[in-house]
Amino acid sequence: GVKESHQMTIFRIIAAILHLGNLEIQGERDWEACSVSGEDEHLSNFCSLLGVEHGQMQHWLCHRK
């Protein structure tokens, strides 16, 4: 009973969440800070699926504000 266009949106969001779960986050300074590689394939897929800016997502995944 769900329209095909809504199904594709749901599938895209689920795929993005699964890619986000596969990101490799490197801990720095005894885990007080972290970073995500800009070349991480999963980050690129996540950003492309949701249409968000790669650099911004890379930054905000590792900052609390």
Backbone hydrogen bonds, N-H to C=O, Kabsch-Sander energy under -0.5 kcal/mol:
donor,donor_aa,acceptor,acceptor_aa,energy
7,Q,3,K,-2.3
8,M,4,E,-2.3
9,T,5,S,-1.5
10,I,6,H,-2.4
11,F,7,Q,-2.8
12,R,8,M,-2.3
13,I,9,T,-2.2
14,I,10,I,-2.5
15,A,11,F,-2.6
16,A,12,R,-2.2
17,I,13,I,-2.3
18,L,14,I,-2.2
19,H,15,A,-2.2
20,L,16,A,-2.4
21,G,17,I,-1.7
22,N,18,L,-0.6
22,N,19,H,-1.1
23,L,20,L,-1.1
25,I,23,L,-0.7
26,Q,24,E,-0.6
26,Q,35,S,-2.7
28,E,33,A,-3.1
32,E,28,E,-1.0
32,E,29,R,-1.4
33,A,28,E,-2.0
35,S,26,Q,-1.9
37,S,24,E,-0.6
40,D,37,S,-1.4
44,S,40,D,-1.9
45,N,41,E,-2.3
46,F,42,H,-2.5
47,C,43,L,-2.6
48,S,44,S,-2.3
49,L,45,N,-2.5
50,L,46,F,-1.9
51,G,47,C,-1.6
52,V,47,C,-1.6
57,M,53,E,-2.3
58,Q,54,H,-2.5
59,H,55,G,-2.0
60,W,56,Q,-2.9
61,L,57,M,-1.6
62,C,59,H,-1.4
